[in-house]
Amino acid sequence: MKPEGFKQKIDQLLQQTPFAGLSSDLRLAMQSQLHSLVTSANLVSREEFEVQSEVLRRTQARLIDLEMRLTELEKSQS
């Protein structure tokens, strides 16, 4: 989600809470703090997470294969 999307979500959440009745200055300060927190959280999209999970799965499978081949080579040299 783009930063603007986060800002809109934060705005929506604040409107649905008791904080909606705060003064505009306090609400703006809370929005700013929440926006900073979310953008500094180093989040990734679900799509990127799925891609990286697949890369990890393939890497683990390759590692298992290489470990088995190494074990076979070590046995054949004994």
N, CA, C and O atoms as a CHARMM CRD file, in Angstrom:
* protein
*
  312
    1    1 MET  N      0.84800  -1.16900   0.00000 PROA 1      0.00000
    2    1 MET  CA     0.00000   0.00000   0.00000 PROA 1      0.00000
    3    1 MET  C      0.89200   1.23000   0.00000 PROA 1      0.00000
    4    1 MET  O      1.89300   1.28600   0.71400 PROA 1      0.00000
    5    2 LYS  N      0.53100   2.18100  -0.78100 PROA 2      0.00000
    6    2 LYS  CA     1.30000   3.41300  -0.87500 PROA 2      0.00000
    7    2 LYS  C      1.07700   4.26600   0.38000 PROA 2      0.00000
    8    2 LYS  O      0.06200   4.12200   1.06200 PROA 2      0.00000
    9    3 PRO  N      2.03600   5.15600   0.68000 PROA 3      0.00000
   10    3 PRO  CA     1.88900   6.00800   1.86900 PROA 3      0.00000
   11    3 PRO  C      0.56600   6.76500   1.91400 PROA 3      0.00000
   12    3 PRO  O      0.00000   6.95500   2.99100 PROA 3      0.00000
   13    4 GLU  N      0.06900   7.19800   0.76300 PROA 4      0.00000
   14    4 GLU  CA    -1.20400   7.92600   0.74700 PROA 4      0.00000
   15    4 GLU  C     -2.33700   7.01100   1.19000 PROA 4      0.00000
   16    4 GLU  O     -3.27200   7.44600   1.86200 PROA 4      0.00000
   17    5 GLY  N     -2.24800   5.73200   0.80500 PROA 5      0.00000
   18    5 GLY  CA    -3.25000   4.75700   1.23300 PROA 5      0.00000
   19    5 GLY  C     -3.23400   4.57200   2.74100 PROA 5      0.00000
   20    5 GLY  O     -4.28600   4.45500   3.37000 PROA 5      0.00000
   21    6 PHE  N     -2.03200   4.54600   3.32400 PROA 6      0.00000
   22    6 PHE  CA    -1.92100   4.44700   4.77900 PROA 6      0.00000
   23    6 PHE  C     -2.54700   5.66100   5.45100 PROA 6      0.00000
   24    6 PHE  O     -3.25200   5.54100   6.45300 PROA 6      0.00000
   25    7 LYS  N     -2.27700   6.82500   4.88400 PROA 7      0.00000
   26    7 LYS  CA    -2.82500   8.04600   5.46800 PROA 7      0.00000
   27    7 LYS  C     -4.35200   8.00800   5.44600 PROA 7      0.00000
   28    7 LYS  O     -4.99600   8.40300   6.41900 PROA 7      0.00000
   29    8 GLN  N     -4.92600   7.54300   4.35800 PROA 8      0.00000
   30    8 GLN  CA    -6.38300   7.44900   4.27300 PROA 8      0.00000
   31    8 GLN  C     -6.93500   6.45300   5.28500 PROA 8      0.00000
   32    8 GLN  O     -7.95900   6.71200   5.91600 PROA 8      0.00000
   33    9 LYS  N     -6.26500   5.32100   5.44200 PROA 9      0.00000
   34    9 LYS  CA    -6.70400   4.31500   6.42500 PROA 9      0.00000
   35    9 LYS  C     -6.62600   4.87300   7.84100 PROA 9      0.00000
   36    9 LYS  O     -7.53000   4.66200   8.64900 PROA 9      0.00000
   37   10 ILE  N     -5.54800   5.58100   8.13200 PROA 10     0.00000
   38   10 ILE  CA    -5.39300   6.19100   9.45400 PROA 10     0.00000
   39   10 ILE  C     -6.51200   7.19800   9.69300 PROA 10     0.00000
   40   10 ILE  O     -7.11000   7.23400  10.76800 PROA 10     0.00000
   41   11 ASP  N     -6.78600   8.01300   8.68100 PROA 11     0.00000
   42   11 ASP  CA    -7.87000   8.99500   8.80100 PROA 11     0.00000
   43   11 ASP  C     -9.20600   8.30400   9.06900 PROA 11     0.00000
   44   11 ASP  O     -9.97700   8.74600   9.92100 PROA 11     0.00000
   45   12 GLN  N     -9.47600   7.22600   8.34700 PROA 12     0.00000
   46   12 GLN  CA   -10.72600   6.48300   8.53500 PROA 12     0.00000
   47   12 GLN  C    -10.80500   5.89600   9.94300 PROA 12     0.00000
   48   12 GLN  O    -11.84500   5.97400  10.59700 PROA 12     0.00000
   49   13 LEU  N     -9.70400   5.31200  10.40100 PROA 13     0.00000
   50   13 LEU  CA    -9.69600   4.72600  11.74900 PROA 13     0.00000
   51   13 LEU  C     -9.92500   5.78000  12.82100 PROA 13     0.00000
   52   13 LEU  O    -10.67100   5.55400  13.77400 PROA 13     0.00000
   53   14 LEU  N     -9.29100   6.91700  12.66500 PROA 14     0.00000
   54   14 LEU  CA    -9.46100   7.98100  13.65600 PROA 14     0.00000
   55   14 LEU  C    -10.89400   8.50700  13.66900 PROA 14     0.00000
   56   14 LEU  O    -11.39500   8.91200  14.71800 PROA 14     0.00000
   57   15 GLN  N    -11.55000   8.50600  12.52900 PROA 15     0.00000
   58   15 GLN  CA   -12.94000   8.96500  12.47400 PROA 15     0.00000
   59   15 GLN  C    -13.88400   7.99500  13.18000 PROA 15     0.00000
   60   15 GLN  O    -14.96500   8.39400  13.61200 PROA 15     0.00000
   61   16 GLN  N    -13.49300   6.73200  13.30300 PROA 16     0.00000
   62   16 GLN  CA   -14.34800   5.70700  13.89900 PROA 16     0.00000
   63   16 GLN  C    -14.06400   5.49900  15.39000 PROA 16     0.00000
   64   16 GLN  O    -14.66700   4.63000  16.02000 PROA 16     0.00000
   65   17 THR  N    -13.17200   6.27400  15.94000 PROA 17     0.00000
   66   17 THR  CA   -12.80600   6.11800  17.34500 PROA 17     0.00000
   67   17 THR  C    -13.26100   7.33900  18.14100 PROA 17     0.00000
   68   17 THR  O    -13.70200   8.33900  17.57500 PROA 17     0.00000
   69   18 PRO  N    -13.14500   7.23600  19.45500 PROA 18     0.00000
   70   18 PRO  CA   -13.47000   8.40900  20.28600 PROA 18     0.00000
   71   18 PRO  C    -12.57500   9.61300  20.00000 PROA 18     0.00000
   72   18 PRO  O    -12.89300  10.73400  20.39700 PROA 18     0.00000
   73   19 PHE  N    -11.45000   9.38000  19.30900 PROA 19     0.00000
   74   19 PHE  CA   -10.53800  10.47100  18.99500 PROA 19     0.00000
   75   19 PHE  C    -11.10700  11.41200  17.93900 PROA 19     0.00000
   76   19 PHE  O    -10.56000  12.49100  17.71500 PROA 19     0.00000
   77   20 ALA  N    -12.19200  11.01600  17.29400 PROA 20     0.00000
   78   20 ALA  CA   -12.78300  11.85600  16.25000 PROA 20     0.00000
   79   20 ALA  C    -13.24500  13.20600  16.81400 PROA 20     0.00000
   80   20 ALA  O    -13.30600  14.19400  16.08200 PROA 20     0.00000
   81   21 GLY  N    -13.57100  13.25000  18.11400 PROA 21     0.00000
   82   21 GLY  CA   -14.04100  14.48500  18.72900 PROA 21     0.00000
   83   21 GLY  C    -12.92500  15.39900  19.19300 PROA 21     0.00000
   84   21 GLY  O    -13.20400  16.47600  19.72100 PROA 21     0.00000
   85   22 LEU  N    -11.68800  15.01700  19.01900 PROA 22     0.00000
   86   22 LEU  CA   -10.57100  15.86800  19.44600 PROA 22     0.00000
   87   22 LEU  C    -10.47200  17.10900  18.56800 PROA 22     0.00000
   88   22 LEU  O    -11.02900  17.17700  17.47200 PROA 22     0.00000
   89   23 SER  N     -9.75500  18.06600  19.08200 PROA 23     0.00000
   90   23 SER  CA    -9.54800  19.27700  18.28700 PROA 23     0.00000
   91   23 SER  C     -8.74600  18.92200  17.03500 PROA 23     0.00000
   92   23 SER  O     -8.04800  17.90900  16.99200 PROA 23     0.00000
   93   24 SER  N     -8.86000  19.76600  16.03400 PROA 24     0.00000
   94   24 SER  CA    -8.17800  19.47600  14.76900 PROA 24     0.00000
   95   24 SER  C     -6.65900  19.42800  14.94600 PROA 24     0.00000
   96   24 SER  O     -5.98600  18.66300  14.25600 PROA 24     0.00000
   97   25 ASP  N     -6.11400  20.23200  15.85700 PROA 25     0.00000
   98   25 ASP  CA    -4.66800  20.22300  16.10200 PROA 25     0.00000
   99   25 ASP  C     -4.22000  18.89000  16.69600 PROA 25     0.00000
  100   25 ASP  O     -3.22000  18.31600  16.26600 PROA 25     0.00000
  101   26 LEU  N     -4.96600  18.40300  17.68700 PROA 26     0.00000
  102   26 LEU  CA    -4.61100  17.12100  18.29400 PROA 26     0.00000
  103   26 LEU  C     -4.79500  15.97300  17.30700 PROA 26     0.00000
  104   26 LEU  O     -3.97200  15.06000  17.24200 PROA 26     0.00000
  105   27 ARG  N     -5.86700  16.02600  16.55000 PROA 27     0.00000
  106   27 ARG  CA    -6.11900  14.97300  15.56700 PROA 27     0.00000
  107   27 ARG  C     -5.01100  14.97400  14.51100 PROA 27     0.00000
  108   27 ARG  O     -4.54400  13.91000  14.10400 PROA 27     0.00000
  109   28 LEU  N     -4.60000  16.13700  14.07600 PROA 28     0.00000
  110   28 LEU  CA    -3.52500  16.24600  13.09300 PROA 28     0.00000
  111   28 LEU  C     -2.21100  15.70700  13.66100 PROA 28     0.00000
  112   28 LEU  O     -1.46700  15.02300  12.95700 PROA 28     0.00000
  113   29 ALA  N     -1.92300  16.01000  14.92700 PROA 29     0.00000
  114   29 ALA  CA    -0.70900  15.49700  15.56500 PROA 29     0.00000
  115   29 ALA  C     -0.74800  13.96900  15.64700 PROA 29     0.00000
  116   29 ALA  O      0.25300  13.30300  15.38200 PROA 29     0.00000
  117   30 MET  N     -1.91700  13.41500  16.01900 PROA 30     0.00000
  118   30 MET  CA    -2.04000  11.94900  16.09200 PROA 30     0.00000
  119   30 MET  C     -1.89000  11.33000  14.70700 PROA 30     0.00000
  120   30 MET  O     -1.23100  10.30100  14.56000 PROA 30     0.00000
  121   31 GLN  N     -2.48400  11.93600  13.70600 PROA 31     0.00000
  122   31 GLN  CA    -2.36700  11.42300  12.34300 PROA 31     0.00000
  123   31 GLN  C     -0.90500  11.42600  11.90100 PROA 31     0.00000
  124   31 GLN  O     -0.42600  10.47200  11.28900 PROA 31     0.00000
  125   32 SER  N     -0.22200  12.49100  12.21600 PROA 32     0.00000
  126   32 SER  CA     1.18400  12.60200  11.84100 PROA 32     0.00000
  127   32 SER  C      2.02300  11.52500  12.52500 PROA 32     0.00000
  128   32 SER  O      2.86700  10.89100  11.89000 PROA 32     0.00000
  129   33 GLN  N      1.79000  11.32300  13.81200 PROA 33     0.00000
  130   33 GLN  CA     2.54500  10.30600  14.54800 PROA 33     0.00000
  131   33 GLN  C      2.24600   8.90000  14.02700 PROA 33     0.00000
  132   33 GLN  O      3.15900   8.09400  13.84800 PROA 33     0.00000
  133   34 LEU  N      0.98300   8.61200  13.78800 PROA 34     0.00000
  134   34 LEU  CA     0.61500   7.29200  13.26800 PROA 34     0.00000
  135   34 LEU  C      1.17800   7.07400  11.87200 PROA 34     0.00000
  136   34 LEU  O      1.64400   5.98100  11.55000 PROA 34     0.00000
  137   35 HSD  N      1.13700   8.10500  11.05100 PROA 35     0.00000
  138   35 HSD  CA     1.68400   8.00400   9.70900 PROA 35     0.00000
  139   35 HSD  C      3.18700   7.72600   9.77300 PROA 35     0.00000
  140   35 HSD  O      3.68800   6.87600   9.03700 PROA 35     0.00000
  141   36 SER  N      3.89600   8.42200  10.63200 PROA 36     0.00000
  142   36 SER  CA     5.33900   8.19900  10.78800 PROA 36     0.00000
  143   36 SER  C      5.62900   6.78600  11.26200 PROA 36     0.00000
  144   36 SER  O      6.56100   6.14000  10.78300 PROA 36     0.00000
  145   37 LEU  N      4.83200   6.31100  12.20200 PROA 37     0.00000
  146   37 LEU  CA     5.01400   4.95500  12.72200 PROA 37     0.00000
  147   37 LEU  C      4.82200   3.91300  11.62900 PROA 37     0.00000
  148   37 LEU  O      5.62500   2.98900  11.50400 PROA 37     0.00000
  149   38 VAL  N      3.77600   4.05500  10.84800 PROA 38     0.00000
  150   38 VAL  CA     3.47800   3.07800   9.80100 PROA 38     0.00000
  151   38 VAL  C      4.53100   3.11700   8.69600 PROA 38     0.00000
  152   38 VAL  O      4.97000   2.06600   8.22800 PROA 38     0.00000
  153   39 THR  N      4.93700   4.29800   8.27800 PROA 39     0.00000
  154   39 THR  CA     5.91300   4.38100   7.18600 PROA 39     0.00000
  155   39 THR  C      7.29500   3.92100   7.62300 PROA 39     0.00000
  156   39 THR  O      8.07100   3.45400   6.78900 PROA 39     0.00000
  157   40 SER  N      7.62400   4.03700   8.89000 PROA 40     0.00000
  158   40 SER  CA     8.93400   3.57500   9.35300 PROA 40     0.00000
  159   40 SER  C      8.92200   2.09600   9.73300 PROA 40     0.00000
  160   40 SER  O      9.95700   1.55200  10.11800 PROA 40     0.00000
  161   41 ALA  N      7.77200   1.43900   9.63000 PROA 41     0.00000
  162   41 ALA  CA     7.66400   0.03000  10.01900 PROA 41     0.00000
  163   41 ALA  C      8.27900  -0.90500   8.98700 PROA 41     0.00000
  164   41 ALA  O      8.40400  -2.10100   9.25100 PROA 41     0.00000
  165   42 ASN  N      8.66400  -0.40000   7.82500 PROA 42     0.00000
  166   42 ASN  CA     9.32000  -1.20700   6.80800 PROA 42     0.00000
  167   42 ASN  C      8.44600  -2.39400   6.38900 PROA 42     0.00000
  168   42 ASN  O      8.90300  -3.53700   6.38300 PROA 42     0.00000
  169   43 LEU  N      7.20000  -2.11400   6.04300 PROA 43     0.00000
  170   43 LEU  CA     6.24500  -3.13900   5.66100 PROA 43     0.00000
  171   43 LEU  C      6.39500  -3.49600   4.18000 PROA 43     0.00000
  172   43 LEU  O      6.87000  -2.69300   3.37700 PROA 43     0.00000
  173   44 VAL  N      5.97700  -4.71900   3.84000 PROA 44     0.00000
  174   44 VAL  CA     5.97400  -5.14700   2.45000 PROA 44     0.00000
  175   44 VAL  C      4.55000  -5.53900   2.06400 PROA 44     0.00000
  176   44 VAL  O      3.72400  -5.85900   2.91900 PROA 44     0.00000
  177   45 SER  N      4.28700  -5.50600   0.78000 PROA 45     0.00000
  178   45 SER  CA     2.95900  -5.89100   0.30200 PROA 45     0.00000
  179   45 SER  C      2.79000  -7.40500   0.40500 PROA 45     0.00000
  180   45 SER  O      3.76800  -8.14500   0.50500 PROA 45     0.00000
  181   46 ARG  N      1.56000  -7.84500   0.38000 PROA 46     0.00000
  182   46 ARG  CA     1.27600  -9.28300   0.43000 PROA 46     0.00000
  183   46 ARG  C      1.88400  -9.98100  -0.78700 PROA 46     0.00000
  184   46 ARG  O      2.40700 -11.09100  -0.68300 PROA 46     0.00000
  185   47 GLU  N      1.80800  -9.31200  -1.94300 PROA 47     0.00000
  186   47 GLU  CA     2.38000  -9.88100  -3.16700 PROA 47     0.00000
  187   47 GLU  C      3.89000 -10.09800  -3.02100 PROA 47     0.00000
  188   47 GLU  O      4.40300 -11.16000  -3.37300 PROA 47     0.00000
  189   48 GLU  N      4.58800  -9.10300  -2.50800 PROA 48     0.00000
  190   48 GLU  CA     6.03600  -9.22600  -2.30900 PROA 48     0.00000
  191   48 GLU  C      6.33800 -10.32500  -1.29300 PROA 48     0.00000
  192   48 GLU  O      7.29900 -11.07500  -1.46000 PROA 48     0.00000
  193   49 PHE  N      5.53200 -10.42300  -0.25200 PROA 49     0.00000
  194   49 PHE  CA     5.71100 -11.48000   0.74000 PROA 49     0.00000
  195   49 PHE  C      5.57200 -12.85100   0.09200 PROA 49     0.00000
  196   49 PHE  O      6.37300 -13.74800   0.35900 PROA 49     0.00000
  197   50 GLU  N      4.56100 -13.02200  -0.76000 PROA 50     0.00000
  198   50 GLU  CA     4.34200 -14.30200  -1.44600 PROA 50     0.00000
  199   50 GLU  C      5.50800 -14.63600  -2.36800 PROA 50     0.00000
  200   50 GLU  O      5.95100 -15.78300  -2.41800 PROA 50     0.00000
  201   51 VAL  N      6.00600 -13.64200  -3.09700 PROA 51     0.00000
  202   51 VAL  CA     7.14000 -13.86000  -3.99800 PROA 51     0.00000
  203   51 VAL  C      8.35600 -14.30600  -3.20000 PROA 51     0.00000
  204   51 VAL  O      9.02500 -15.27300  -3.56500 PROA 51     0.00000
  205   52 GLN  N      8.64300 -13.59800  -2.10500 PROA 52     0.00000
  206   52 GLN  CA     9.81100 -13.94800  -1.29400 PROA 52     0.00000
  207   52 GLN  C      9.64800 -15.31400  -0.62500 PROA 52     0.00000
  208   52 GLN  O     10.62600 -16.04200  -0.45100 PROA 52     0.00000
  209   53 SER  N      8.42700 -15.65900  -0.25300 PROA 53     0.00000
  210   53 SER  CA     8.17100 -16.98100   0.33500 PROA 53     0.00000
  211   53 SER  C      8.45800 -18.08300  -0.67900 PROA 53     0.00000
  212   53 SER  O      9.02300 -19.12100  -0.33200 PROA 53     0.00000
  213   54 GLU  N      8.07100 -17.85800  -1.91900 PROA 54     0.00000
  214   54 GLU  CA     8.32700 -18.84200  -2.97500 PROA 54     0.00000
  215   54 GLU  C      9.82200 -18.97500  -3.24400 PROA 54     0.00000
  216   54 GLU  O     10.32200 -20.08600  -3.42200 PROA 54     0.00000
  217   55 VAL  N     10.53300 -17.85800  -3.27400 PROA 55     0.00000
  218   55 VAL  CA    11.98600 -17.88700  -3.45800 PROA 55     0.00000
  219   55 VAL  C     12.63000 -18.67300  -2.31800 PROA 55     0.00000
  220   55 VAL  O     13.52000 -19.49000  -2.55500 PROA 55     0.00000
  221   56 LEU  N     12.19400 -18.43600  -1.10500 PROA 56     0.00000
  222   56 LEU  CA    12.73100 -19.15700   0.04600 PROA 56     0.00000
  223   56 LEU  C     12.44000 -20.64600  -0.05200 PROA 56     0.00000
  224   56 LEU  O     13.30800 -21.46700   0.24200 PROA 56     0.00000
  225   57 ARG  N     11.22000 -21.00500  -0.46600 PROA 57     0.00000
  226   57 ARG  CA    10.86200 -22.41400  -0.60900 PROA 57     0.00000
  227   57 ARG  C     11.76200 -23.09900  -1.62200 PROA 57     0.00000
  228   57 ARG  O     12.25700 -24.19700  -1.36500 PROA 57     0.00000
  229   58 ARG  N     11.98500 -22.46200  -2.78700 PROA 58     0.00000
  230   58 ARG  CA    12.86100 -23.04800  -3.81000 PROA 58     0.00000
  231   58 ARG  C     14.29700 -23.15000  -3.31900 PROA 58     0.00000
  232   58 ARG  O     14.97900 -24.13500  -3.59900 PROA 58     0.00000
  233   59 THR  N     14.75600 -22.15300  -2.59900 PROA 59     0.00000
  234   59 THR  CA    16.11800 -22.16300  -2.06500 PROA 59     0.00000
  235   59 THR  C     16.28900 -23.29300  -1.05100 PROA 59     0.00000
  236   59 THR  O     17.30800 -23.98400  -1.05900 PROA 59     0.00000
  237   60 GLN  N     15.30700 -23.48000  -0.18900 PROA 60     0.00000
  238   60 GLN  CA    15.38400 -24.56800   0.78600 PROA 60     0.00000
  239   60 GLN  C     15.38800 -25.92500   0.09500 PROA 60     0.00000
  240   60 GLN  O     16.12600 -26.82300   0.49900 PROA 60     0.00000
  241   61 ALA  N     14.57500 -26.08000  -0.93900 PROA 61     0.00000
  242   61 ALA  CA    14.55100 -27.34900  -1.67700 PROA 61     0.00000
  243   61 ALA  C     15.90200 -27.60700  -2.34100 PROA 61     0.00000
  244   61 ALA  O     16.40400 -28.73100  -2.32800 PROA 61     0.00000
  245   62 ARG  N     16.47800 -26.57000  -2.91500 PROA 62     0.00000
  246   62 ARG  CA    17.79700 -26.69800  -3.55400 PROA 62     0.00000
  247   62 ARG  C     18.86500 -27.04600  -2.52300 PROA 62     0.00000
  248   62 ARG  O     19.73600 -27.87300  -2.79200 PROA 62     0.00000
  249   63 LEU  N     18.80800 -26.43000  -1.35800 PROA 63     0.00000
  250   63 LEU  CA    19.76800 -26.71500  -0.29600 PROA 63     0.00000
  251   63 LEU  C     19.67800 -28.17400   0.14800 PROA 63     0.00000
  252   63 LEU  O     20.70200 -28.82900   0.34200 PROA 63     0.00000
  253   64 ILE  N     18.46600 -28.67700   0.30700 PROA 64     0.00000
  254   64 ILE  CA    18.27900 -30.08100   0.69200 PROA 64     0.00000
  255   64 ILE  C     18.87300 -31.00000  -0.36500 PROA 64     0.00000
  256   64 ILE  O     19.54600 -31.97900  -0.04000 PROA 64     0.00000
  257   65 ASP  N     18.62100 -30.68000  -1.64300 PROA 65     0.00000
  258   65 ASP  CA    19.16600 -31.46800  -2.73400 PROA 65     0.00000
  259   65 ASP  C     20.69400 -31.46700  -2.70400 PROA 65     0.00000
  260   65 ASP  O     21.32000 -32.51800  -2.84300 PROA 65     0.00000
  261   66 LEU  N     21.28800 -30.30200  -2.52600 PROA 66     0.00000
  262   66 LEU  CA    22.75000 -30.19900  -2.48600 PROA 66     0.00000
  263   66 LEU  C     23.33600 -30.93300  -1.28300 PROA 66     0.00000
  264   66 LEU  O     24.39100 -31.55600  -1.39600 PROA 66     0.00000
  265   67 GLU  N     22.66700 -30.86600  -0.13900 PROA 67     0.00000
  266   67 GLU  CA    23.14400 -31.58700   1.04400 PROA 67     0.00000
  267   67 GLU  C     23.12000 -33.09800   0.81000 PROA 67     0.00000
  268   67 GLU  O     24.03400 -33.80900   1.22700 PROA 67     0.00000
  269   68 MET  N     22.06900 -33.58600   0.13900 PROA 68     0.00000
  270   68 MET  CA    21.98800 -35.01800  -0.15900 PROA 68     0.00000
  271   68 MET  C     23.09600 -35.43200  -1.13100 PROA 68     0.00000
  272   68 MET  O     23.70600 -36.48900  -0.96700 PROA 68     0.00000
  273   69 ARG  N     23.35000 -34.60600  -2.13000 PROA 69     0.00000
  274   69 ARG  CA    24.42400 -34.91100  -3.08700 PROA 69     0.00000
  275   69 ARG  C     25.78300 -34.90100  -2.40300 PROA 69     0.00000
  276   69 ARG  O     26.63400 -35.74100  -2.69500 PROA 69     0.00000
  277   70 LEU  N     25.98800 -33.96000  -1.50100 PROA 70     0.00000
  278   70 LEU  CA    27.25400 -33.89700  -0.77000 PROA 70     0.00000
  279   70 LEU  C     27.43400 -35.14100   0.09200 PROA 70     0.00000
  280   70 LEU  O     28.52500 -35.70800   0.15300 PROA 70     0.00000
  281   71 THR  N     26.36600 -35.56000   0.75400 PROA 71     0.00000
  282   71 THR  CA    26.43200 -36.76300   1.58500 PROA 71     0.00000
  283   71 THR  C     26.78500 -37.97700   0.72500 PROA 71     0.00000
  284   71 THR  O     27.59800 -38.80600   1.13400 PROA 71     0.00000
  285   72 GLU  N     26.18600 -38.08700  -0.45500 PROA 72     0.00000
  286   72 GLU  CA    26.48700 -39.20400  -1.36200 PROA 72     0.00000
  287   72 GLU  C     27.94100 -39.16800  -1.81200 PROA 72     0.00000
  288   72 GLU  O     28.59600 -40.20900  -1.86000 PROA 72     0.00000
  289   73 LEU  N     28.45200 -37.99500  -2.14000 PROA 73     0.00000
  290   73 LEU  CA    29.85200 -37.86700  -2.55500 PROA 73     0.00000
  291   73 LEU  C     30.79100 -38.25500  -1.41500 PROA 73     0.00000
  292   73 LEU  O     31.79100 -38.93900  -1.63700 PROA 73     0.00000
  293   74 GLU  N     30.47500 -37.82300  -0.20600 PROA 74     0.00000
  294   74 GLU  CA    31.31400 -38.16200   0.94600 PROA 74     0.00000
  295   74 GLU  C     31.31500 -39.66100   1.18300 PROA 74     0.00000
  296   74 GLU  O     32.35500 -40.22600   1.52200 PROA 74     0.00000
  297   75 LYS  N     30.18300 -40.31500   1.01500 PROA 75     0.00000
  298   75 LYS  CA    30.10300 -41.77400   1.19200 PROA 75     0.00000
  299   75 LYS  C     30.90200 -42.49800   0.12400 PROA 75     0.00000
  300   75 LYS  O     31.56000 -43.49800   0.41000 PROA 75     0.00000
  301   76 SER  N     30.85200 -42.00500  -1.09400 PROA 76     0.00000
  302   76 SER  CA    31.55900 -42.68600  -2.18900 PROA 76     0.00000
  303   76 SER  C     33.07300 -42.53300  -2.07200 PROA 76     0.00000
  304   76 SER  O     33.81500 -43.34200  -2.62800 PROA 76     0.00000
  305   77 GLN  N     33.53900 -41.52100  -1.36600 PROA 77     0.00000
  306   77 GLN  CA    34.97800 -41.32900  -1.20200 PROA 77     0.00000
  307   77 GLN  C     35.51300 -42.07300   0.01100 PROA 77     0.00000
  308   77 GLN  O     36.73000 -42.16000   0.17900 PROA 77     0.00000
  309   78 SER  N     34.66000 -42.60600   0.84900 PROA 78     0.00000
  310   78 SER  CA    35.11500 -43.32000   2.05000 PROA 78     0.00000
  311   78 SER  C     35.54600 -44.71600   1.73400 PROA 78     0.00000
  312   78 SER  O     35.95600 -45.45300   2.63100 PROA 78     0.00000
